[in-house]
Amino acid sequence: MIRKILFISSILFSLCVLSQETKESTLDIIAKKTCEYLDSEELVVLDTQQKTIKLGAFIITLYGEYEEQLKEEGYSMDFSSDSAGEEFGEKVGIHMVKFCSNSLVAFAGESEVLEDENVGYFLGKIEAIVGEDISFIEVRNNEGILQKFVWLGNFIGSDVIISSEMNDIKNMNVKIAYKNTECFSRKLNEYIIRKEIIKIEYLD
């Protein structure tokens, strides 16, 4: 957690320096390509851990592709060191702020919020929002399976639903991150497990 906070802080601290740069560096080129990959369909459907692994491998591949140019600009990494990959990733991350700051901050936030290994994911289309005092979002996947997710509190992406009409979000492709939450059912007079939404990504 501390490492993530320091990383985000270093990005914000570097904004003023980066804004003064005019010439596109090789790190800028790598940052642009990494931004495109971060927002690609290949990554958006993955969970946070898988996304982090693939993103790291992608950045290392780009280092190999642009190694000579990077050396000419004074960047040379010794990947025999365990920390070299992380150091280069941080350099790329700082430059990514110029091209996809929203995606980068969202990814950093996702890494912190979704650290729990018990988080599940479900992809499908929104069918309906039901309930009165407690709302449920119904989502159906490509196999026709309908899942109902309980909306108990503020979650990442809830602002879109709150500010939209049902007709605007119905049939929208989404990726839902959820956790199993124990709720008491007066009807059954026992505790039952419900899928509580903690994040929605909108894929359309």
C-alpha angles and dihedrals in degrees: 000000000000090000091053092049091050090048093052090045091053089052093052092045090054096053094089092050095047093050089064095055116101105171116076108239128203088255088057090054091049091046092053092051091047091051090053090050092047090057095041124117089243092066102032093070094052128091119248097265094049091045092052093050094049093044091052092049090048092053092049089050090053090051089058091047093051100029096121094048091048092052090051088055093048101262114126122158128195104213092190084083116084091223097049095088092049092048092052091046089055091051090051091045092055090054092045089067089077094057110029110010093151093053092045095050090045090052092049090049091047090053090056098040096044100043091114109105089213093069114116131201134216129184123201148096125299109247104174148335111230138177136062116230091013118036128213126196115213117209129181122201130212091271091059095252113147119210127186118212123195119229105213103153147351112312137174107282097018091115091070093057094043092054097042136080117241091246090058096055101032111113090011113148111242142171112217124200112200144166129211110255127189113233131178117242114205089193093057094028091225142085117273133187119248129182105244117202116236098165142006124199116197110219101185 
